[in-house]
Amino acid sequence: MTKETLLNAVLLCLLLAVPLIAWVSDEPFIITLTTRAVIFAIAGIGLNFALGFGGLVSLGHAVFFGIGGYVMGILAYHAQTYTPLMEWPFAVEGTKSMLIVWPVAVVVSGLAALAIGALSLRTTGVYFIMITLAFGQMLYYFTISWSTYGGEDGLSIYVRNTFPGLNTMDPIQFFAICYVLLLIVLIGVHCAARSSFGLMLRAAKQNEERVQAVGQGPYRLYLIAFTISGAITGLAGALFADLNRFVSPTMLSWHTSGEIMVFVILGGVGRVFGPVAGAALFILLEHSLGGLSEYWHIYLGAILLGVVLFARGGLYGLLAGREVAHD
């Protein structure tokens, strides 16, 4: 067993142990904090698939996070108000079933990523960063003016969506759902990273000319990676909106995109479990430093600066070594 594999196991055990101890101690707030970390970890894994494996620095990934949230919010809103989502050319009803909401959020976010990626990937470098940011801001201001679903005030949902056999309003049961989804996403990304597609994607990141020489188009590889990345992030957005029972334009803001990128940088870019460690550390710092000062982001910035300067591989690079493994 490698050092990184051991760290992965310890991290997953800690994420499971903390809410279980909180449940026994009757501390629902700690369970909710851990659930938040798990959801943010899924969002970070989504970005890391494009950034870590494909080298695509996106400052607009909050778009997919927000789209996933709004898909959940809109479907739940129409279900709770007993109004159809659309009546023509055929009637479409809202739903409170997670088993329906999740696939819809993943598909819609993936299609949005496909459309945005198809245009954005025609540019490179700083231009790619700026065009993804531009798309993010466009949709952010669109949701602010979308008065049908609350506009700037956002959209509230009365109760969480339902899952067969579980009480999703119970914090520990909702955590269990999110934790299992995190495991599924981790397994999926791990398999994708070790597949022929993952190998070609990392090769394109290192040297596009060599990839073209063996008959593979970097644009196609990047577009597939960006689409998968957006779909994963959209799932996280649906879970986050369900956790809070609220969705607002803030989910699509560039601040949210920056936070998701912080998860990846803190944990380790290109590490499958890096965003999980980064999200957990972010929530820990937010909870502990936030009680000291409302300007706790200053301390976070100092820590992030230290990671960038002295631990280029993030937390995982510091603990497991600089070489990137995909275990």
C-alpha positions in Angstrom: 0.0 0.0 0.0 1.4 3.4 -1.0 1.5 6.4 1.2 -1.2 8.1 -0.9 -3.5 5.1 -0.7 -3.2 5.1 3.0 -4.0 8.8 3.2 -7.1 8.2 1.0 -8.3 5.6 3.4 -7.7 7.8 6.4 -9.5 10.7 4.8 -12.6 8.7 4.0 -12.6 7.2 7.4 -12.4 10.6 9.0 -15.2 12.0 6.9 -17.4 9.1 8.0 -16.3 9.1 11.6 -16.9 12.8 12.3 -20.7 12.8 11.6 -21.2 9.4 13.3 -19.6 10.8 16.5 -21.7 14.0 16.1 -24.8 11.9 15.6 -24.1 9.9 18.8 -23.3 13.2 20.6 -26.5 14.8 19.2 -24.6 17.5 17.3 -26.6 18.0 14.1 -24.6 21.1 13.2 -21.4 19.1 12.9 -23.2 16.6 10.6 -24.4 19.4 8.4 -20.8 20.9 8.2 -19.4 17.5 7.2 -22.2 17.1 4.6 -21.2 20.5 3.2 -17.6 19.4 3.0 -18.6 16.2 1.1 -20.7 18.2 -1.4 -17.9 20.7 -1.9 -15.6 17.8 -2.4 -17.7 16.5 -5.3 -17.7 20.0 -6.9 -13.9 20.1 -6.5 -13.5 16.7 -8.1 -15.6 18.0 -11.0 -13.2 20.9 -11.5 -10.2 18.8 -10.9 -11.1 16.5 -13.8 -10.7 19.4 -16.2 -8.0 21.3 -14.3 -5.9 18.5 -12.9 -6.0 16.0 -15.7 -6.6 18.3 -18.7 -4.9 21.6 -17.6 -8.1 23.5 -18.2 -8.2 26.5 -15.8 -11.8 27.4 -15.6 -13.1 30.4 -13.7 -16.7 29.7 -14.6 -17.3 26.3 -13.0 -19.9 27.9 -10.7 -22.1 28.0 -13.7 -22.6 24.2 -13.6 -22.8 24.2 -9.8 -25.6 26.8 -10.1 -27.3 25.0 -13.0 -27.5 21.8 -10.9 -28.9 23.8 -8.0 -31.5 25.6 -10.2 -32.6 22.3 -11.8 -33.3 20.9 -8.3 -35.0 24.1 -7.2 -37.2 24.5 -10.2 -38.3 20.8 -10.3 -39.0 20.9 -6.5 -40.8 24.3 -6.7 -43.2 23.1 -9.4 -43.8 19.9 -7.3 -44.6 21.8 -4.1 -46.8 24.4 -5.9 -48.6 21.8 -8.0 -48.0 23.7 -11.2 -46.6 22.1 -14.4 -43.1 23.0 -15.4 -44.4 23.3 -19.0 -47.7 22.6 -20.8 -46.7 22.7 -24.4 -46.0 20.7 -26.6 -46.5 18.2 -23.7 -47.1 18.5 -20.0 -44.0 18.2 -17.7 -44.6 18.1 -14.0 -42.1 18.9 -11.2 -40.7 16.3 -8.9 -39.4 15.8 -5.4 -37.6 12.5 -6.1 -33.8 12.6 -5.9 -33.6 9.7 -8.2 -35.1 11.9 -10.9 -33.6 15.2 -9.9 -30.0 13.9 -9.9 -30.0 12.6 -13.5 -31.7 15.7 -14.8 -29.2 17.9 -13.0 -26.3 15.9 -14.4 -27.6 15.9 -18.0 -28.5 19.6 -18.1 -25.2 20.6 -16.5 -23.3 18.3 -18.9 -25.1 19.8 -21.9 -24.3 23.3 -20.7 -20.7 22.3 -20.3 -20.7 20.8 -23.8 -22.0 24.0 -25.3 -19.8 26.3 -23.3 -16.7 24.1 -23.8 -17.3 23.9 -27.6 -16.9 27.6 -27.8 -14.4 28.2 -25.0 -12.0 25.5 -26.1 -11.4 27.4 -29.3 -9.2 29.6 -27.2 -6.3 28.8 -25.0 -4.4 30.2 -21.9 -5.7 33.4 -20.4 -8.3 33.7 -23.1 -9.9 30.4 -22.1 -9.9 31.6 -18.4 -11.6 34.9 -19.4 -14.2 33.3 -21.7 -15.3 30.8 -19.0 -15.5 33.7 -16.5 -17.6 35.6 -19.0 -20.1 32.8 -19.5 -20.3 32.5 -15.7 -21.1 36.2 -15.3 -23.7 36.1 -18.1 -25.7 33.3 -16.4 -25.2 34.9 -13.0 -26.9 38.1 -14.1 -29.5 36.1 -16.0 -30.6 34.4 -12.8 -30.7 37.7 -11.0 -33.2 39.0 -13.5 -35.1 35.6 -13.6 -38.1 36.9 -11.5 -40.1 33.7 -12.2 -37.8 31.8 -9.8 -37.1 34.5 -7.2 -34.5 36.6 -9.1 -31.9 38.1 -6.7 -33.8 36.8 -3.7 -33.5 33.2 -4.8 -35.9 30.3 -4.4 -36.8 28.5 -1.2 -37.9 24.8 -1.0 -40.1 23.7 1.9 -38.5 20.3 2.5 -35.7 18.3 1.0 -36.3 16.0 -1.9 -37.2 12.4 -1.2 -35.2 9.2 -1.4 -36.8 5.7 -1.2 -36.7 4.3 2.4 -34.9 7.3 3.9 -35.9 10.4 5.8 -33.8 13.1 4.0 -34.7 15.7 6.6 -32.6 13.7 9.1 -29.1 15.2 8.9 -27.3 11.8 9.3 -29.4 10.1 6.6 -28.9 13.0 4.2 -25.1 12.8 4.9 -25.2 9.1 4.1 -26.7 9.8 0.7 -24.0 12.5 -0.1 -21.2 10.3 1.2 -22.2 7.4 -1.0 -22.4 9.7 -4.0 -18.9 11.0 -3.2 -17.6 7.4 -3.2 -19.3 6.7 -6.5 -17.8 9.9 -8.1 -14.4 9.0 -6.7 -14.5 5.5 -8.1 -15.7 6.9 -11.5 -13.0 9.5 -11.7 -10.3 7.0 -10.6 -11.4 4.6 -13.4 -11.5 7.4 -15.9 -8.0 8.6 -14.9 -6.6 5.1 -15.4 -8.5 4.5 -18.7 -7.0 5.1 -22.2 -9.0 8.3 -22.3 -7.5 9.5 -19.1 -4.0 8.7 -20.3 -4.5 10.5 -23.5 -6.0 13.5 -21.7 -2.9 13.8 -19.5 -0.7 13.3 -22.5 -2.5 16.2 -24.3 -1.9 18.3 -21.2 1.8 17.6 -21.4 2.3 17.7 -25.2 -0.5 18.3 -27.6 1.7 17.8 -30.7 2.5 14.2 -29.7 -1.1 13.4 -29.1 -2.0 14.8 -32.6 0.8 12.7 -34.0 -0.8 9.4 -32.8 -4.2 10.5 -34.4 -5.9 11.9 -31.3 -7.5 15.4 -31.4 -6.8 17.4 -28.2 -9.9 19.5 -28.7 -12.1 16.4 -28.6 -10.3 15.1 -25.5 -10.6 18.5 -23.7 -14.3 18.8 -24.7 -15.2 15.4 -23.3 -13.3 16.2 -20.1 -14.9 19.6 -19.7 -18.4 18.0 -20.2 -17.8 15.3 -17.6 -16.4 18.0 -15.3 -19.5 20.1 -15.7 -21.8 17.2 -15.1 -20.1 16.2 -11.8 -20.1 19.8 -10.6 -23.9 20.0 -11.5 -24.6 17.0 -9.3 -22.8 18.8 -6.4 -24.9 21.9 -7.0 -28.2 19.9 -6.8 -27.0 18.4 -3.5 -26.0 21.7 -2.1 -29.3 23.3 -3.0 -31.1 20.3 -1.4 -28.9 20.7 1.8 -29.9 24.3 2.2 -33.4 24.0 0.7 -32.6 27.2 -1.1 -31.0 28.2 -4.4 -29.9 31.7 -5.4 -27.7 33.4 -8.0 -24.8 33.4 -5.6 -24.3 29.7 -6.6 -23.3 31.0 -10.0 -21.0 33.8 -8.9 -17.3 34.0 -9.7 -16.7 33.9 -5.9 -18.1 30.3 -5.9 -15.9 29.4 -8.9 -12.9 30.7 -6.9 -13.9 28.7 -3.8 -14.1 25.5 -5.9 -10.7 26.2 -7.3 -9.3 26.7 -3.8 -10.5 23.2 -2.8 -8.5 21.8 -5.7 -5.3 23.9 -5.0 -5.4 23.2 -1.2 -5.8 19.5 -1.6 -3.6 19.0 -4.7 -4.1 19.6 -8.4 -4.3 16.3 -10.3 -4.8 14.1 -7.3 -8.1 12.2 -7.3 -8.6 12.7 -3.6 -7.0 16.1 -3.5 -10.3 18.1 -3.7 -11.7 16.0 -0.9 -8.9 17.0 1.4 -9.1 20.6 0.2 -12.8 20.9 0.8 -12.6 19.3 4.3 -9.7 21.7 5.2 -11.7 24.7 3.8 -14.7 23.9 5.9 -12.5 23.3 9.0 -10.8 26.7 8.5 -14.1 28.4 7.8 -15.6 27.0 11.0 -12.6 27.6 13.3 -11.2 30.9 11.9 -14.7 32.3 11.2 -15.3 32.3 15.0 -12.2 34.4 15.5 -12.9 37.1 13.0 -15.3 38.0 10.2 -12.1 38.6 8.1 -11.1 35.0 8.3 -10.5 35.0 4.5 -7.2 36.9 5.3 -5.9 33.8 7.1 -7.2 31.5 4.4 -5.3 33.7 1.8 -2.1 33.4 3.8 -2.5 29.6 4.0 -3.2 29.4 0.3 -0.2 31.5 -0.4 2.0 29.2 1.7 0.6 26.2 -0.2 1.3 27.7 -3.6 4.9 28.8 -2.6 6.0 25.9 -0.4 3.7 22.9 -1.2 3.1 23.0 -4.9 1.3 19.6 -4.8 -1.1 20.8 -2.1 -1.9 19.0 1.1 -1.4 15.6 -0.7 1.8 16.7 -2.2 3.1 17.7 1.2 2.1 14.4 2.9 2.4 11.8 0.1 5.2 13.2 -2.0 5.4 15.3 -5.1 4.8 12.6 -7.7 1.1 12.5 -8.7 -0.5 9.1 -8.3 -4.0 8.3 -9.2 -4.9 5.9 -6.5 
